Amino acid sequence: EVTSWGLTYTVTDDISVSYGVDTIENNTDTADVEVDGITASYTSGGMTVSAKSVSADNFDGSSTAANNDRSMFKLAASFAF
């Protein structure tokens, strides 16, 4: 069973911020997998720059060790001509 929610806010015509959370329940695992992330983007003309940070707790469904947590950061730029 997966429970998800997300929220996006447009700060200006050029800047937006998003936040989301997912909880994954599996009857065979001892702990729920919890994933949350935040994204921010800036657009100007044909250029977009975005940053994303995502973290996952209990990634393998076990709460026995801290090494089951994962995190990721991404920076991207795109150009349209």
Order of alpha helices (4+ residues) and beta strands (2+ residues): beta-beta-beta-beta-beta
